[in-house]
């Protein structure tokens, strides 16, 4: 057991040292990793969005409560579409070596990365708030 813990600790140190060297070699790497970490944090929420839309859809009708369900559903669908649009745009701007391997960015691509960081932070907020809003509307029925 101790040996396993020791080996795990050595592996963690080795990986973190490698990451530090990679970031030092190319300062854009840390920012790219930050952008991708935000994406990776919210991407699993696409499943939650799908489940909430499926739960809201049959409740939509012309009543006041039905219209609240519809608004929550549309907010969820819009945030899902925003994620798809962001990923498409991000993929059009950067190649896999830039995203995954820390390939140096041109001055133009660095400006784009700055823009994408702002966009992905706004996307995270949009996704989280649409989920929270839908969950709040669904709790009203209880």
LINQUI-V597839 format. One record per pair of residues at least 4 apart in sequence whose C-alpha atoms are under 8 Angstrom apart, sorted by sequence separation. I is the first residue (numbers start at 1). J is the second residue. D is the distance in whole Angstrom. If there is no record, write none. Layout:
i = [I:I]
j = [J:J]
d = [D:D]
This chain:
i = [1:2:3:4:5:6:7:8:9:10:11:12:13:14:15:16:17:18:19:20:21:22:23:27:28:29:30:31:32:33:34:35:36:37:38:39:40:41:42:44:45:46:47:48:49:50:51:52:53:54:55:56:61:62:63:64:65:66:67:68:69:70:71:72:73:74:75:76:77:78:79:80:81:82:83:84:85:86:87:88:89:90:91:94:95:96:97:98:99:105:106:107:108:109:110:111:112:113:114:115:116:117:118:119:120:121:122:123:124:125:126:127:128:129:130:131:132:133:134:135:136:137:138:23:60:61:62:94:96:97:98:105:23:60:61:97:98:22:23:59:60:98:60:60:61:59:60:57:56:57:56:94:56:57:93:56:93:53:52:53:52:53:90:49:49:49:86:46:86:43:83:82:79:79:80:79:76:79:76:75:76:72:76:72:73:72:69:72:33:32:69:68:69:32:29:28:29:26:28:26:28:26:23:52:22:32:35:39:28:31:35:38:42:45:49:52:56:34:38:48:52:35:39:42:31:38]
j = [5:6:7:8:9:10:11:12:13:14:15:16:17:18:19:20:21:22:23:24:25:26:27:31:32:33:34:35:36:37:38:39:40:41:42:43:44:45:46:48:49:50:51:52:53:54:55:56:57:58:59:60:65:66:67:68:69:70:71:72:73:74:75:76:77:78:79:80:81:82:83:84:85:86:87:88:89:90:91:92:93:94:95:98:99:100:101:102:103:109:110:111:112:113:114:115:116:117:118:119:120:121:122:123:124:125:126:127:128:129:130:131:132:133:134:135:136:137:138:139:140:141:142:28:65:66:67:99:101:102:103:110:29:66:67:103:104:29:30:66:67:105:68:69:70:69:70:69:69:70:70:109:72:73:109:73:112:73:73:76:76:77:116:76:77:80:119:80:120:83:123:123:123:126:127:127:127:130:130:130:131:130:134:133:134:134:134:137:99:99:137:137:138:102:102:102:103:102:104:103:105:104:102:131:102:113:116:120:110:113:117:120:124:127:131:134:138:117:121:131:135:120:124:127:117:124]
d = [6:6:6:6:6:6:6:6:6:6:6:6:6:6:6:6:6:6:6:6:6:6:5:7:6:6:6:6:6:6:6:6:6:6:6:6:7:8:7:8:6:6:6:6:6:6:6:6:6:7:8:7:8:6:6:6:6:6:6:6:6:6:6:6:6:6:6:6:6:6:6:6:6:6:6:6:6:6:6:6:6:6:7:6:6:6:5:5:8:6:6:6:6:6:6:6:6:6:7:6:6:6:6:6:6:6:6:6:6:6:6:6:6:6:6:6:6:6:6:6:7:7:7:7:8:4:6:7:7:6:4:6:5:4:6:6:7:7:6:6:6:7:8:6:8:7:5:8:6:7:7:8:8:7:7:6:8:5:8:7:8:7:7:6:8:7:8:7:8:8:7:7:7:6:7:5:7:7:5:6:7:7:8:6:7:5:8:7:8:7:7:7:8:8:5:7:8:7:7:8:7:6:8:8:7:7:7:7:7:8:6:7:6:8:7:7:8:8:7:8:8:7:8:7:8:7]
